[in-house]
Amino acid sequence: MIKLRLKRYGRKQKPTYRIIAIDARSRREGRALKELGFYDPIKDNTQLDIPSILNLIKTGAQPTDTVKYIFHKAGILE
């Protein structure tokens, strides 16, 4: 099963995240199948590749709760 989840980047106390598609059995820092976007919680900045996200969700990828919240804020999932 493919999951849409966050991968942590950045320095100590200044995290940034990339939204990735990854096999559900892989660890958080594992190799991503595809990078779908970027999320900065400090500046509340988000960049998303919407066509790729919708295509993966249509084929059965499951977003985590946090990623689902980010998608709702961006207006992708209703």
mmCIF file of the N, C-alpha and C atoms, coordinates in Angstrom:
data_MODEL
# 
_entry.id   MODEL 
# 
loop_
_atom_site.group_PDB 
_atom_site.id 
_atom_site.type_symbol 
_atom_site.label_atom_id 
_atom_site.label_alt_id 
_atom_site.label_comp_id 
_atom_site.label_asym_id 
_atom_site.label_entity_id 
_atom_site.label_seq_id 
_atom_site.pdbx_PDB_ins_code 
_atom_site.Cartn_x 
_atom_site.Cartn_y 
_atom_site.Cartn_z 
_atom_site.occupancy 
_atom_site.B_iso_or_equiv 
_atom_site.pdbx_formal_charge 
_atom_site.auth_seq_id 
_atom_site.auth_comp_id 
_atom_site.auth_asym_id 
_atom_site.auth_atom_id 
_atom_site.pdbx_PDB_model_num 
ATOM 1   N N  . MET A 1 1  ? 0.832   -1.177 0.000   1.00 0.00 ? 1  MET A N  1 
ATOM 2   C CA . MET A 1 1  ? 0.000   0.000  0.000   1.00 0.00 ? 1  MET A CA 1 
ATOM 3   C C  . MET A 1 1  ? 0.881   1.246  0.000   1.00 0.00 ? 1  MET A C  1 
ATOM 4   N N  . ILE A 1 2  ? 0.464   2.230  -0.753  1.00 0.00 ? 2  ILE A N  1 
ATOM 5   C CA . ILE A 1 2  ? 1.212   3.480  -0.833  1.00 0.00 ? 2  ILE A CA 1 
ATOM 6   C C  . ILE A 1 2  ? 0.573   4.493  0.116   1.00 0.00 ? 2  ILE A C  1 
ATOM 7   N N  . LYS A 1 3  ? 1.416   5.169  0.886   1.00 0.00 ? 3  LYS A N  1 
ATOM 8   C CA . LYS A 1 3  ? 0.973   6.203  1.815   1.00 0.00 ? 3  LYS A CA 1 
ATOM 9   C C  . LYS A 1 3  ? 1.496   7.551  1.346   1.00 0.00 ? 3  LYS A C  1 
ATOM 10  N N  . LEU A 1 4  ? 0.719   8.581  1.583   1.00 0.00 ? 4  LEU A N  1 
ATOM 11  C CA . LEU A 1 4  ? 1.172   9.955  1.381   1.00 0.00 ? 4  LEU A CA 1 
ATOM 12  C C  . LEU A 1 4  ? 1.486   10.488 2.769   1.00 0.00 ? 4  LEU A C  1 
ATOM 13  N N  . ARG A 1 5  ? 2.749   10.755 3.024   1.00 0.00 ? 5  ARG A N  1 
ATOM 14  C CA . ARG A 1 5  ? 3.163   11.172 4.361   1.00 0.00 ? 5  ARG A CA 1 
ATOM 15  C C  . ARG A 1 5  ? 4.219   12.248 4.293   1.00 0.00 ? 5  ARG A C  1 
ATOM 16  N N  . LEU A 1 6  ? 4.611   12.746 5.467   1.00 0.00 ? 6  LEU A N  1 
ATOM 17  C CA . LEU A 1 6  ? 5.609   13.804 5.560   1.00 0.00 ? 6  LEU A CA 1 
ATOM 18  C C  . LEU A 1 6  ? 6.991   13.212 5.796   1.00 0.00 ? 6  LEU A C  1 
ATOM 19  N N  . LYS A 1 7  ? 7.990   13.826 5.202   1.00 0.00 ? 7  LYS A N  1 
ATOM 20  C CA . LYS A 1 7  ? 9.388   13.477 5.424   1.00 0.00 ? 7  LYS A CA 1 
ATOM 21  C C  . LYS A 1 7  ? 10.071  14.723 5.970   1.00 0.00 ? 7  LYS A C  1 
ATOM 22  N N  . ARG A 1 8  ? 10.715  14.588 7.122   1.00 0.00 ? 8  ARG A N  1 
ATOM 23  C CA . ARG A 1 8  ? 11.260  15.751 7.822   1.00 0.00 ? 8  ARG A CA 1 
ATOM 24  C C  . ARG A 1 8  ? 12.614  16.167 7.251   1.00 0.00 ? 8  ARG A C  1 
ATOM 25  N N  . TYR A 1 9  ? 12.761  17.481 7.069   1.00 0.00 ? 9  TYR A N  1 
ATOM 26  C CA . TYR A 1 9  ? 14.017  18.098 6.669   1.00 0.00 ? 9  TYR A CA 1 
ATOM 27  C C  . TYR A 1 9  ? 14.250  19.290 7.581   1.00 0.00 ? 9  TYR A C  1 
ATOM 28  N N  . GLY A 1 10 ? 15.327  19.991 7.395   1.00 0.00 ? 10 GLY A N  1 
ATOM 29  C CA . GLY A 1 10 ? 15.575  21.211 8.138   1.00 0.00 ? 10 GLY A CA 1 
ATOM 30  C C  . GLY A 1 10 ? 16.506  20.992 9.319   1.00 0.00 ? 10 GLY A C  1 
ATOM 31  N N  . ARG A 1 11 ? 16.685  22.065 10.070  1.00 0.00 ? 11 ARG A N  1 
ATOM 32  C CA . ARG A 1 11 ? 17.581  22.036 11.218  1.00 0.00 ? 11 ARG A CA 1 
ATOM 33  C C  . ARG A 1 11 ? 16.805  21.756 12.493  1.00 0.00 ? 11 ARG A C  1 
ATOM 34  N N  . LYS A 1 12 ? 17.545  21.684 13.579  1.00 0.00 ? 12 LYS A N  1 
ATOM 35  C CA . LYS A 1 12 ? 16.952  21.541 14.884  1.00 0.00 ? 12 LYS A CA 1 
ATOM 36  C C  . LYS A 1 12 ? 16.111  22.776 15.190  1.00 0.00 ? 12 LYS A C  1 
ATOM 37  N N  . GLN A 1 13 ? 14.916  22.582 15.687  1.00 0.00 ? 13 GLN A N  1 
ATOM 38  C CA . GLN A 1 13 ? 13.972  23.646 16.027  1.00 0.00 ? 13 GLN A CA 1 
ATOM 39  C C  . GLN A 1 13 ? 13.422  24.394 14.805  1.00 0.00 ? 13 GLN A C  1 
ATOM 40  N N  . LYS A 1 14 ? 13.808  24.021 13.579  1.00 0.00 ? 14 LYS A N  1 
ATOM 41  C CA . LYS A 1 14 ? 13.291  24.674 12.370  1.00 0.00 ? 14 LYS A CA 1 
ATOM 42  C C  . LYS A 1 14 ? 12.958  23.609 11.324  1.00 0.00 ? 14 LYS A C  1 
ATOM 43  N N  . PRO A 1 15 ? 11.931  22.821 11.583  1.00 0.00 ? 15 PRO A N  1 
ATOM 44  C CA . PRO A 1 15 ? 11.626  21.741 10.646  1.00 0.00 ? 15 PRO A CA 1 
ATOM 45  C C  . PRO A 1 15 ? 10.919  22.246 9.390   1.00 0.00 ? 15 PRO A C  1 
ATOM 46  N N  . THR A 1 16 ? 11.165  21.579 8.297   1.00 0.00 ? 16 THR A N  1 
ATOM 47  C CA . THR A 1 16 ? 10.381  21.690 7.079   1.00 0.00 ? 16 THR A CA 1 
ATOM 48  C C  . THR A 1 16 ? 10.095  20.262 6.647   1.00 0.00 ? 16 THR A C  1 
ATOM 49  N N  . TYR A 1 17 ? 9.043   20.083 5.889   1.00 0.00 ? 17 TYR A N  1 
ATOM 50  C CA . TYR A 1 17 ? 8.632   18.747 5.501   1.00 0.00 ? 17 TYR A CA 1 
ATOM 51  C C  . TYR A 1 17 ? 8.387   18.689 4.009   1.00 0.00 ? 17 TYR A C  1 
ATOM 52  N N  . ARG A 1 18 ? 8.623   17.544 3.440   1.00 0.00 ? 18 ARG A N  1 
ATOM 53  C CA . ARG A 1 18 ? 8.233   17.261 2.066   1.00 0.00 ? 18 ARG A CA 1 
ATOM 54  C C  . ARG A 1 18 ? 7.117   16.235 2.111   1.00 0.00 ? 18 ARG A C  1 
ATOM 55  N N  . ILE A 1 19 ? 6.125   16.432 1.292   1.00 0.00 ? 19 ILE A N  1 
ATOM 56  C CA . ILE A 1 19 ? 5.035   15.476 1.187   1.00 0.00 ? 19 ILE A CA 1 
ATOM 57  C C  . ILE A 1 19 ? 5.439   14.473 0.113   1.00 0.00 ? 19 ILE A C  1 
ATOM 58  N N  . ILE A 1 20 ? 5.474   13.196 0.502   1.00 0.00 ? 20 ILE A N  1 
ATOM 59  C CA . ILE A 1 20 ? 5.986   12.168 -0.392  1.00 0.00 ? 20 ILE A CA 1 
ATOM 60  C C  . ILE A 1 20 ? 5.004   11.006 -0.492  1.00 0.00 ? 20 ILE A C  1 
ATOM 61  N N  . ALA A 1 21 ? 5.147   10.230 -1.554  1.00 0.00 ? 21 ALA A N  1 
ATOM 62  C CA . ALA A 1 21 ? 4.467   8.951  -1.698  1.00 0.00 ? 21 ALA A CA 1 
ATOM 63  C C  . ALA A 1 21 ? 5.507   7.880  -1.399  1.00 0.00 ? 21 ALA A C  1 
ATOM 64  N N  . ILE A 1 22 ? 5.170   6.966  -0.483  1.00 0.00 ? 22 ILE A N  1 
ATOM 65  C CA . ILE A 1 22 ? 6.125   5.963  -0.028  1.00 0.00 ? 22 ILE A CA 1 
ATOM 66  C C  . ILE A 1 22 ? 5.383   4.685  0.320   1.00 0.00 ? 22 ILE A C  1 
ATOM 67  N N  . ASP A 1 23 ? 6.075   3.566  0.246   1.00 0.00 ? 23 ASP A N  1 
ATOM 68  C CA . ASP A 1 23 ? 5.494   2.295  0.667   1.00 0.00 ? 23 ASP A CA 1 
ATOM 69  C C  . ASP A 1 23 ? 5.198   2.356  2.161   1.00 0.00 ? 23 ASP A C  1 
ATOM 70  N N  . ALA A 1 24 ? 4.058   1.857  2.576   1.00 0.00 ? 24 ALA A N  1 
ATOM 71  C CA . ALA A 1 24 ? 3.610   1.970  3.970   1.00 0.00 ? 24 ALA A CA 1 
ATOM 72  C C  . ALA A 1 24 ? 4.555   1.269  4.944   1.00 0.00 ? 24 ALA A C  1 
ATOM 73  N N  . ARG A 1 25 ? 5.296   0.275  4.494   1.00 0.00 ? 25 ARG A N  1 
ATOM 74  C CA . ARG A 1 25 ? 6.195   -0.459 5.395   1.00 0.00 ? 25 ARG A CA 1 
ATOM 75  C C  . ARG A 1 25 ? 7.534   0.230  5.589   1.00 0.00 ? 25 ARG A C  1 
ATOM 76  N N  . SER A 1 26 ? 7.811   1.288  4.827   1.00 0.00 ? 26 SER A N  1 
ATOM 77  C CA . SER A 1 26 ? 9.085   1.988  4.932   1.00 0.00 ? 26 SER A CA 1 
ATOM 78  C C  . SER A 1 26 ? 9.084   2.946  6.115   1.00 0.00 ? 26 SER A C  1 
ATOM 79  N N  . ARG A 1 27 ? 10.276  3.253  6.596   1.00 0.00 ? 27 ARG A N  1 
ATOM 80  C CA . ARG A 1 27 ? 10.388  4.209  7.700   1.00 0.00 ? 27 ARG A CA 1 
ATOM 81  C C  . ARG A 1 27 ? 10.218  5.632  7.181   1.00 0.00 ? 27 ARG A C  1 
ATOM 82  N N  . ARG A 1 28 ? 10.123  6.583  8.104   1.00 0.00 ? 28 ARG A N  1 
ATOM 83  C CA . ARG A 1 28 ? 9.832   7.971  7.740   1.00 0.00 ? 28 ARG A CA 1 
ATOM 84  C C  . ARG A 1 28 ? 10.905  8.559  6.834   1.00 0.00 ? 28 ARG A C  1 
ATOM 85  N N  . GLU A 1 29 ? 12.155  8.244  7.074   1.00 0.00 ? 29 GLU A N  1 
ATOM 86  C CA . GLU A 1 29 ? 13.248  8.809  6.292   1.00 0.00 ? 29 GLU A CA 1 
ATOM 87  C C  . GLU A 1 29 ? 13.653  7.907  5.131   1.00 0.00 ? 29 GLU A C  1 
ATOM 88  N N  . GLY A 1 30 ? 12.811  6.955  4.767   1.00 0.00 ? 30 GLY A N  1 
ATOM 89  C CA . GLY A 1 30 ? 13.134  6.030  3.686   1.00 0.00 ? 30 GLY A CA 1 
ATOM 90  C C  . GLY A 1 30 ? 13.069  6.677  2.318   1.00 0.00 ? 30 GLY A C  1 
ATOM 91  N N  . ARG A 1 31 ? 13.383  5.892  1.306   1.00 0.00 ? 31 ARG A N  1 
ATOM 92  C CA . ARG A 1 31 ? 13.396  6.393  -0.067  1.00 0.00 ? 31 ARG A CA 1 
ATOM 93  C C  . ARG A 1 31 ? 11.969  6.584  -0.577  1.00 0.00 ? 31 ARG A C  1 
ATOM 94  N N  . ALA A 1 32 ? 11.690  7.766  -1.081  1.00 0.00 ? 32 ALA A N  1 
ATOM 95  C CA . ALA A 1 32 ? 10.350  8.111  -1.560  1.00 0.00 ? 32 ALA A CA 1 
ATOM 96  C C  . ALA A 1 32 ? 10.145  7.608  -2.982  1.00 0.00 ? 32 ALA A C  1 
ATOM 97  N N  . LEU A 1 33 ? 8.922   7.203  -3.283  1.00 0.00 ? 33 LEU A N  1 
ATOM 98  C CA . LEU A 1 33 ? 8.572   6.847  -4.653  1.00 0.00 ? 33 LEU A CA 1 
ATOM 99  C C  . LEU A 1 33 ? 8.432   8.112  -5.501  1.00 0.00 ? 33 LEU A C  1 
ATOM 100 N N  . LYS A 1 34 ? 7.840   9.160  -4.897  1.00 0.00 ? 34 LYS A N  1 
ATOM 101 C CA . LYS A 1 34 ? 7.641   10.417 -5.605  1.00 0.00 ? 34 LYS A CA 1 
ATOM 102 C C  . LYS A 1 34 ? 7.460   11.540 -4.597  1.00 0.00 ? 34 LYS A C  1 
ATOM 103 N N  . GLU A 1 35 ? 8.046   12.706 -4.875  1.00 0.00 ? 35 GLU A N  1 
ATOM 104 C CA . GLU A 1 35 ? 7.857   13.877 -4.027  1.00 0.00 ? 35 GLU A CA 1 
ATOM 105 C C  . GLU A 1 35 ? 6.707   14.700 -4.603  1.00 0.00 ? 35 GLU A C  1 
ATOM 106 N N  . LEU A 1 36 ? 5.756   15.048 -3.737  1.00 0.00 ? 36 LEU A N  1 
ATOM 107 C CA . LEU A 1 36 ? 4.529   15.686 -4.188  1.00 0.00 ? 36 LEU A CA 1 
ATOM 108 C C  . LEU A 1 36 ? 4.370   17.126 -3.735  1.00 0.00 ? 36 LEU A C  1 
ATOM 109 N N  . GLY A 1 37 ? 5.213   17.565 -2.823  1.00 0.00 ? 37 GLY A N  1 
ATOM 110 C CA . GLY A 1 37 ? 5.052   18.932 -2.358  1.00 0.00 ? 37 GLY A CA 1 
ATOM 111 C C  . GLY A 1 37 ? 5.963   19.251 -1.194  1.00 0.00 ? 37 GLY A C  1 
ATOM 112 N N  . PHE A 1 38 ? 5.716   20.412 -0.618  1.00 0.00 ? 38 PHE A N  1 
ATOM 113 C CA . PHE A 1 38 ? 6.558   20.971 0.416   1.00 0.00 ? 38 PHE A CA 1 
ATOM 114 C C  . PHE A 1 38 ? 5.658   21.639 1.445   1.00 0.00 ? 38 PHE A C  1 
ATOM 115 N N  . TYR A 1 39 ? 5.999   21.527 2.747   1.00 0.00 ? 39 TYR A N  1 
ATOM 116 C CA . TYR A 1 39 ? 5.224   22.150 3.810   1.00 0.00 ? 39 TYR A CA 1 
ATOM 117 C C  . TYR A 1 39 ? 6.159   22.725 4.856   1.00 0.00 ? 39 TYR A C  1 
ATOM 118 N N  . ASP A 1 40 ? 5.980   24.016 5.141   1.00 0.00 ? 40 ASP A N  1 
ATOM 119 C CA . ASP A 1 40 ? 6.761   24.699 6.169   1.00 0.00 ? 40 ASP A CA 1 
ATOM 120 C C  . ASP A 1 40 ? 5.801   25.141 7.273   1.00 0.00 ? 40 ASP A C  1 
ATOM 121 N N  . PRO A 1 41 ? 5.783   24.446 8.426   1.00 0.00 ? 41 PRO A N  1 
ATOM 122 C CA . PRO A 1 41 ? 4.810   24.789 9.467   1.00 0.00 ? 41 PRO A CA 1 
ATOM 123 C C  . PRO A 1 41 ? 5.097   26.117 10.158  1.00 0.00 ? 41 PRO A C  1 
ATOM 124 N N  . ILE A 1 42 ? 6.334   26.570 10.151  1.00 0.00 ? 42 ILE A N  1 
ATOM 125 C CA . ILE A 1 42 ? 6.672   27.813 10.832  1.00 0.00 ? 42 ILE A CA 1 
ATOM 126 C C  . ILE A 1 42 ? 6.121   29.015 10.057  1.00 0.00 ? 42 ILE A C  1 
ATOM 127 N N  . LYS A 1 43 ? 6.325   29.036 8.758   1.00 0.00 ? 43 LYS A N  1 
ATOM 128 C CA . LYS A 1 43 ? 5.820   30.117 7.912   1.00 0.00 ? 43 LYS A CA 1 
ATOM 129 C C  . LYS A 1 43 ? 4.429   29.815 7.363   1.00 0.00 ? 43 LYS A C  1 
ATOM 130 N N  . ASP A 1 44 ? 3.924   28.610 7.620   1.00 0.00 ? 44 ASP A N  1 
ATOM 131 C CA . ASP A 1 44 ? 2.641   28.136 7.104   1.00 0.00 ? 44 ASP A CA 1 
ATOM 132 C C  . ASP A 1 44 ? 2.595   28.271 5.583   1.00 0.00 ? 44 ASP A C  1 
ATOM 133 N N  . ASN A 1 45 ? 3.649   27.777 4.932   1.00 0.00 ? 45 ASN A N  1 
ATOM 134 C CA . ASN A 1 45 ? 3.813   27.831 3.493   1.00 0.00 ? 45 ASN A CA 1 
ATOM 135 C C  . ASN A 1 45 ? 3.656   26.423 2.929   1.00 0.00 ? 45 ASN A C  1 
ATOM 136 N N  . THR A 1 46 ? 2.874   26.278 1.863   1.00 0.00 ? 46 THR A N  1 
ATOM 137 C CA . THR A 1 46 ? 2.643   24.972 1.253   1.00 0.00 ? 46 THR A CA 1 
ATOM 138 C C  . THR A 1 46 ? 2.750   25.086 -0.258  1.00 0.00 ? 46 THR A C  1 
ATOM 139 N N  . GLN A 1 47 ? 3.444   24.127 -0.875  1.00 0.00 ? 47 GLN A N  1 
ATOM 140 C CA . GLN A 1 47 ? 3.499   24.013 -2.331  1.00 0.00 ? 47 GLN A CA 1 
ATOM 141 C C  . GLN A 1 47 ? 3.148   22.573 -2.664  1.00 0.00 ? 47 GLN A C  1 
ATOM 142 N N  . LEU A 1 48 ? 2.177   22.383 -3.558  1.00 0.00 ? 48 LEU A N  1 
ATOM 143 C CA . LEU A 1 48 ? 1.696   21.039 -3.868  1.00 0.00 ? 48 LEU A CA 1 
ATOM 144 C C  . LEU A 1 48 ? 1.653   20.811 -5.370  1.00 0.00 ? 48 LEU A C  1 
ATOM 145 N N  . ASP A 1 49 ? 1.915   19.554 -5.769  1.00 0.00 ? 49 ASP A N  1 
ATOM 146 C CA . ASP A 1 49 ? 1.762   19.115 -7.157  1.00 0.00 ? 49 ASP A CA 1 
ATOM 147 C C  . ASP A 1 49 ? 0.388   18.440 -7.249  1.00 0.00 ? 49 ASP A C  1 
ATOM 148 N N  . ILE A 1 50 ? -0.646  19.236 -7.473  1.00 0.00 ? 50 ILE A N  1 
ATOM 149 C CA . ILE A 1 50 ? -2.026  18.784 -7.353  1.00 0.00 ? 50 ILE A CA 1 
ATOM 150 C C  . ILE A 1 50 ? -2.385  17.665 -8.334  1.00 0.00 ? 50 ILE A C  1 
ATOM 151 N N  . PRO A 1 51 ? -2.015  17.731 -9.624  1.00 0.00 ? 51 PRO A N  1 
ATOM 152 C CA . PRO A 1 51 ? -2.376  16.627 -10.524 1.00 0.00 ? 51 PRO A CA 1 
ATOM 153 C C  . PRO A 1 51 ? -1.787  15.275 -10.084 1.00 0.00 ? 51 PRO A C  1 
ATOM 154 N N  . SER A 1 52 ? -0.558  15.279 -9.611  1.00 0.00 ? 52 SER A N  1 
ATOM 155 C CA . SER A 1 52 ? 0.054   14.026 -9.157  1.00 0.00 ? 52 SER A CA 1 
ATOM 156 C C  . SER A 1 52 ? -0.627  13.499 -7.898  1.00 0.00 ? 52 SER A C  1 
ATOM 157 N N  . ILE A 1 53 ? -0.991  14.397 -7.000  1.00 0.00 ? 53 ILE A N  1 
ATOM 158 C CA . ILE A 1 53 ? -1.665  13.994 -5.761  1.00 0.00 ? 53 ILE A CA 1 
ATOM 159 C C  . ILE A 1 53 ? -3.011  13.363 -6.084  1.00 0.00 ? 53 ILE A C  1 
ATOM 160 N N  . LEU A 1 54 ? -3.802  13.998 -6.936  1.00 0.00 ? 54 LEU A N  1 
ATOM 161 C CA . LEU A 1 54 ? -5.114  13.456 -7.287  1.00 0.00 ? 54 LEU A CA 1 
ATOM 162 C C  . LEU A 1 54 ? -4.997  12.125 -8.009  1.00 0.00 ? 54 LEU A C  1 
ATOM 163 N N  . ASN A 1 55 ? -3.979  11.978 -8.851  1.00 0.00 ? 55 ASN A N  1 
ATOM 164 C CA . ASN A 1 55 ? -3.764  10.720 -9.554  1.00 0.00 ? 55 ASN A CA 1 
ATOM 165 C C  . ASN A 1 55 ? -3.428  9.599  -8.581  1.00 0.00 ? 55 ASN A C  1 
ATOM 166 N N  . LEU A 1 56 ? -2.575  9.861  -7.609  1.00 0.00 ? 56 LEU A N  1 
ATOM 167 C CA . LEU A 1 56 ? -2.213  8.836  -6.639  1.00 0.00 ? 56 LEU A CA 1 
ATOM 168 C C  . LEU A 1 56 ? -3.384  8.473  -5.741  1.00 0.00 ? 56 LEU A C  1 
ATOM 169 N N  . ILE A 1 57 ? -4.179  9.439  -5.336  1.00 0.00 ? 57 ILE A N  1 
ATOM 170 C CA . ILE A 1 57 ? -5.344  9.148  -4.494  1.00 0.00 ? 57 ILE A CA 1 
ATOM 171 C C  . ILE A 1 57 ? -6.366  8.322  -5.274  1.00 0.00 ? 57 ILE A C  1 
ATOM 172 N N  . LYS A 1 58 ? -6.506  8.631  -6.566  1.00 0.00 ? 58 LYS A N  1 
ATOM 173 C CA . LYS A 1 58 ? -7.437  7.874  -7.403  1.00 0.00 ? 58 LYS A CA 1 
ATOM 174 C C  . LYS A 1 58 ? -7.004  6.414  -7.553  1.00 0.00 ? 58 LYS A C  1 
ATOM 175 N N  . THR A 1 59 ? -5.681  6.167  -7.534  1.00 0.00 ? 59 THR A N  1 
ATOM 176 C CA . THR A 1 59 ? -5.188  4.799  -7.673  1.00 0.00 ? 59 THR A CA 1 
ATOM 177 C C  . THR A 1 59 ? -5.090  4.067  -6.341  1.00 0.00 ? 59 THR A C  1 
ATOM 178 N N  . GLY A 1 60 ? -5.482  4.712  -5.227  1.00 0.00 ? 60 GLY A N  1 
ATOM 179 C CA . GLY A 1 60 ? -5.564  3.990  -3.958  1.00 0.00 ? 60 GLY A CA 1 
ATOM 180 C C  . GLY A 1 60 ? -4.576  4.403  -2.882  1.00 0.00 ? 60 GLY A C  1 
ATOM 181 N N  . ALA A 1 61 ? -3.810  5.455  -3.078  1.00 0.00 ? 61 ALA A N  1 
ATOM 182 C CA . ALA A 1 61 ? -2.870  5.898  -2.049  1.00 0.00 ? 61 ALA A CA 1 
ATOM 183 C C  . ALA A 1 61 ? -3.648  6.511  -0.889  1.00 0.00 ? 61 ALA A C  1 
ATOM 184 N N  . GLN A 1 62 ? -3.189  6.252  0.336   1.00 0.00 ? 62 GLN A N  1 
ATOM 185 C CA . GLN A 1 62 ? -3.863  6.725  1.533   1.00 0.00 ? 62 GLN A CA 1 
ATOM 186 C C  . GLN A 1 62 ? -3.031  7.819  2.210   1.00 0.00 ? 62 GLN A C  1 
ATOM 187 N N  . PRO A 1 63 ? -3.572  9.039  2.373   1.00 0.00 ? 63 PRO A N  1 
ATOM 188 C CA . PRO A 1 63 ? -2.834  10.078 3.100   1.00 0.00 ? 63 PRO A CA 1 
ATOM 189 C C  . PRO A 1 63 ? -2.943  9.866  4.603   1.00 0.00 ? 63 PRO A C  1 
ATOM 190 N N  . THR A 1 64 ? -1.904  10.255 5.327   1.00 0.00 ? 64 THR A N  1 
ATOM 191 C CA . THR A 1 64 ? -1.958  10.225 6.782   1.00 0.00 ? 64 THR A CA 1 
ATOM 192 C C  . THR A 1 64 ? -2.867  11.361 7.259   1.00 0.00 ? 64 THR A C  1 
ATOM 193 N N  . ASP A 1 65 ? -3.183  11.382 8.542   1.00 0.00 ? 65 ASP A N  1 
ATOM 194 C CA . ASP A 1 65 ? -4.088  12.397 9.068   1.00 0.00 ? 65 ASP A CA 1 
ATOM 195 C C  . ASP A 1 65 ? -3.531  13.808 8.884   1.00 0.00 ? 65 ASP A C  1 
ATOM 196 N N  . THR A 1 66 ? -2.243  13.985 9.122   1.00 0.00 ? 66 THR A N  1 
ATOM 197 C CA . THR A 1 66 ? -1.629  15.308 8.983   1.00 0.00 ? 66 THR A CA 1 
ATOM 198 C C  . THR A 1 66 ? -1.640  15.761 7.529   1.00 0.00 ? 66 THR A C  1 
ATOM 199 N N  . VAL A 1 67 ? -1.314  14.873 6.626   1.00 0.00 ? 67 VAL A N  1 
ATOM 200 C CA . VAL A 1 67 ? -1.314  15.218 5.200   1.00 0.00 ? 67 VAL A CA 1 
ATOM 201 C C  . VAL A 1 67 ? -2.738  15.498 4.733   1.00 0.00 ? 67 VAL A C  1 
ATOM 202 N N  . LYS A 1 68 ? -3.697  14.749 5.247   1.00 0.00 ? 68 LYS A N  1 
ATOM 203 C CA . LYS A 1 68 ? -5.098  14.983 4.899   1.00 0.00 ? 68 LYS A CA 1 
ATOM 204 C C  . LYS A 1 68 ? -5.531  16.383 5.351   1.00 0.00 ? 68 LYS A C  1 
ATOM 205 N N  . TYR A 1 69 ? -5.075  16.807 6.526   1.00 0.00 ? 69 TYR A N  1 
ATOM 206 C CA . TYR A 1 69 ? -5.381  18.150 7.026   1.00 0.00 ? 69 TYR A CA 1 
ATOM 207 C C  . TYR A 1 69 ? -4.764  19.222 6.117   1.00 0.00 ? 69 TYR A C  1 
ATOM 208 N N  . ILE A 1 70 ? -3.534  18.994 5.667   1.00 0.00 ? 70 ILE A N  1 
ATOM 209 C CA . ILE A 1 70 ? -2.876  19.948 4.760   1.00 0.00 ? 70 ILE A CA 1 
ATOM 210 C C  . ILE A 1 70 ? -3.650  20.041 3.443   1.00 0.00 ? 70 ILE A C  1 
ATOM 211 N N  . PHE A 1 71 ? -4.120  18.902 2.936   1.00 0.00 ? 71 PHE A N  1 
ATOM 212 C CA . PHE A 1 71 ? -4.898  18.898 1.693   1.00 0.00 ? 71 PHE A CA 1 
ATOM 213 C C  . PHE A 1 71 ? -6.227  19.631 1.868   1.00 0.00 ? 71 PHE A C  1 
ATOM 214 N N  . HIS A 1 72 ? -6.872  19.457 3.029   1.00 0.00 ? 72 HIS A N  1 
ATOM 215 C CA . HIS A 1 72 ? -8.125  20.169 3.279   1.00 0.00 ? 72 HIS A CA 1 
ATOM 216 C C  . HIS A 1 72 ? -7.895  21.680 3.324   1.00 0.00 ? 72 HIS A C  1 
ATOM 217 N N  . LYS A 1 73 ? -6.796  22.103 3.959   1.00 0.00 ? 73 LYS A N  1 
ATOM 218 C CA . LYS A 1 73 ? -6.477  23.535 4.008   1.00 0.00 ? 73 LYS A CA 1 
ATOM 219 C C  . LYS A 1 73 ? -6.234  24.090 2.618   1.00 0.00 ? 73 LYS A C  1 
ATOM 220 N N  . ALA A 1 74 ? -5.622  23.286 1.750   1.00 0.00 ? 74 ALA A N  1 
ATOM 221 C CA . ALA A 1 74 ? -5.330  23.737 0.386   1.00 0.00 ? 74 ALA A CA 1 
ATOM 222 C C  . ALA A 1 74 ? -6.551  23.624 -0.535  1.00 0.00 ? 74 ALA A C  1 
ATOM 223 N N  . GLY A 1 75 ? -7.602  22.903 -0.092  1.00 0.00 ? 75 GLY A N  1 
ATOM 224 C CA . GLY A 1 75 ? -8.814  22.779 -0.899  1.00 0.00 ? 75 GLY A CA 1 
ATOM 225 C C  . GLY A 1 75 ? -8.779  21.637 -1.899  1.00 0.00 ? 75 GLY A C  1 
ATOM 226 N N  . ILE A 1 76 ? -7.851  20.692 -1.721  1.00 0.00 ? 76 ILE A N  1 
ATOM 227 C CA . ILE A 1 76 ? -7.761  19.553 -2.645  1.00 0.00 ? 76 ILE A CA 1 
ATOM 228 C C  . ILE A 1 76 ? -8.837  18.523 -2.333  1.00 0.00 ? 76 ILE A C  1 
ATOM 229 N N  . LEU A 1 77 ? -8.944  18.145 -1.062  1.00 0.00 ? 77 LEU A N  1 
ATOM 230 C CA . LEU A 1 77 ? -9.940  17.158 -0.635  1.00 0.00 ? 77 LEU A CA 1 
ATOM 231 C C  . LEU A 1 77 ? -11.125 17.883 -0.020  1.00 0.00 ? 77 LEU A C  1 
ATOM 232 N N  . GLU A 1 78 ? -12.292 17.470 -0.379  1.00 0.00 ? 78 GLU A N  1 
ATOM 233 C CA . GLU A 1 78 ? -13.501 18.096 0.190   1.00 0.00 ? 78 GLU A CA 1 
ATOM 234 C C  . GLU A 1 78 ? -14.230 17.097 1.044   1.00 0.00 ? 78 GLU A C  1 
# 
